Amino acid sequence: MTMSDSEIRAPAGLTTEGLLPRRYIARVIDSIIIVLLITAVARLAGVGLPKNVGGSANSLFGLFLFSILWIGYGAALESSPWQATLGKRFMRLRVYDAQGGRLTPLQAAARNLTKDGPFLVFGFVPGGNLLSTVLLGAHLFVLHHSPVYQAIHDRIAHTWVAAPEDITQLRLT
C-alpha cells in the first residue's frame, strides 16, 4: 500500500511548497557529512573503503560498515526528536509520518534503505551505473510530479518532508 499525495495534510504552520531546492541542498550537506564520517570510522577501524565486492574480507567488511553508517545516519536522525538529518535541520526541513508525527526507527530505516540501499548495491554490480541512473531518473520524475514533492522512498515508507511556511522560498541574498 502506498500513500497518495491526497492523504497528506500539512498541519497549520507547515508546508510542502517550494522545498525542492532545500531538499537538494540538504542532500549535498548530508552526503558530505556521511562521507567524512565513513572515512573517519574506516580509518579508525583499519579497513579500506569498499571498491568492489570481489575484494578481500577487509573490503567486504568496509562495504558492510559503509552501508550501515550511510543508512543508519538518516534512520537515527530522522526518527530522533529533530526529525531531520543534519542537512535537513540546517535547511529547516523535517520528515513526518502519514499522520504528521515523528517517524519510528523502523519507518526511518525503511525510508533510508529504500532511498539509498539500491544505489549502494548498484555500485557493486555490472551495469550498476546505468541502473543507478535509471533509478535516479525515476526518483526525480516522481518527486517533481508529486503535488507534495513525495519521492519514491517517501511513498514506500509513508513519509513526507515539510518546513515552516515562512521559509518556503530559498533566499540567496
Secondary structure in CASP SS format (residue, H / E / C, confidence):
PFRMAT SS
TARGET T0000
AUTHOR 0000-0000-0000
METHOD secondary structure of the structure
MODEL  1
M C 1.00
T C 1.00
M C 1.00
S C 1.00
D H 1.00
S H 1.00
E H 1.00
I C 1.00
R C 1.00
A C 1.00
P C 1.00
A C 1.00
G C 1.00
L E 1.00
T E 1.00
T C 1.00
E C 1.00
G C 1.00
L C 1.00
L H 1.00
P H 1.00
R H 1.00
R H 1.00
Y H 1.00
I H 1.00
A H 1.00
R H 1.00
V H 1.00
I H 1.00
D H 1.00
S H 1.00
I H 1.00
I H 1.00
I H 1.00
V H 1.00
L H 1.00
L H 1.00
I H 1.00
T H 1.00
A H 1.00
V H 1.00
A H 1.00
R H 1.00
L H 1.00
A H 1.00
G C 1.00
V C 1.00
G C 1.00
L C 1.00
P C 1.00
K C 1.00
N C 1.00
V C 1.00
G C 1.00
G C 1.00
S C 1.00
A H 1.00
N H 1.00
S H 1.00
L H 1.00
F H 1.00
G H 1.00
L H 1.00
F H 1.00
L H 1.00
F H 1.00
S H 1.00
I H 1.00
L H 1.00
W H 1.00
I H 1.00
G H 1.00
Y H 1.00
G H 1.00
A H 1.00
A H 1.00
L H 1.00
E H 1.00
S C 1.00
S C 1.00
P C 1.00
W C 1.00
Q C 1.00
A C 1.00
T C 1.00
L H 1.00
G H 1.00
K H 1.00
R H 1.00
F H 1.00
M C 1.00
R C 1.00
L C 1.00
R E 1.00
V E 1.00
Y E 1.00
D E 1.00
A C 1.00
Q C 1.00
G C 1.00
G C 1.00
R C 1.00
L C 1.00
T C 1.00
P H 1.00
L H 1.00
Q H 1.00
A H 1.00
A H 1.00
A H 1.00
R H 1.00
N H 1.00
L H 1.00
T H 1.00
K H 1.00
D H 1.00
G H 1.00
P H 1.00
F H 1.00
L H 1.00
V H 1.00
F H 1.00
G C 1.00
F C 1.00
V C 1.00
P C 1.00
G C 1.00
G H 1.00
N H 1.00
L H 1.00
L H 1.00
S H 1.00
T H 1.00
V H 1.00
L H 1.00
L H 1.00
G H 1.00
A H 1.00
H H 1.00
L H 1.00
F H 1.00
V H 1.00
L H 1.00
H H 1.00
H C 1.00
S C 1.00
P C 1.00
V C 1.00
Y C 1.00
Q C 1.00
A C 1.00
I H 1.00
H H 1.00
D H 1.00
R H 1.00
I H 1.00
A H 1.00
H C 1.00
T E 1.00
W E 1.00
V E 1.00
A E 1.00
A E 1.00
P E 1.00
E H 1.00
D H 1.00
I H 1.00
T C 1.00
Q C 1.00
L C 1.00
R C 1.00
L C 1.00
T C 1.00
END
